[in-house]
Amino acid sequence: MATLWIIATPIGNLEDITHRALRILKEADALACEDTRQTLKILQRYEIQREDKFIAYHEHNEERAGETLLKHLAEGRNVALCTDSGMPGISD
């Protein structure tokens, strides 16, 4: 069964991320990002290597990108959705 994880990224200090969030960033089959630049900072800081491209998912493309995320989930892939800063996400 596929899982959609919502990962709240730190608002200020990058060290305020949980161990679980870092594990999911490493293990997820697909990574969707509200702001790819913010997620990239975290991946670089914690030396997390990902070979796949990010799926940009924000208020300007949420319908189209949402369909892509649903497709991944329907195919059994686990998806991590990273917020820009904090929660709830998608430009609040």
PyMOL commands that set and color helices and strands:
alter all, ss='L'
color gray80, all
select helices_A, chain A and resi 14-16+19-27+36-45+62-74
alter helices_A, ss='H'
color red, helices_A
select strands_A, chain A and resi 4-7+30-33+55-56+79-82
alter strands_A, ss='S'
color yellow, strands_A
deselect
rebuild
show_as cartoon
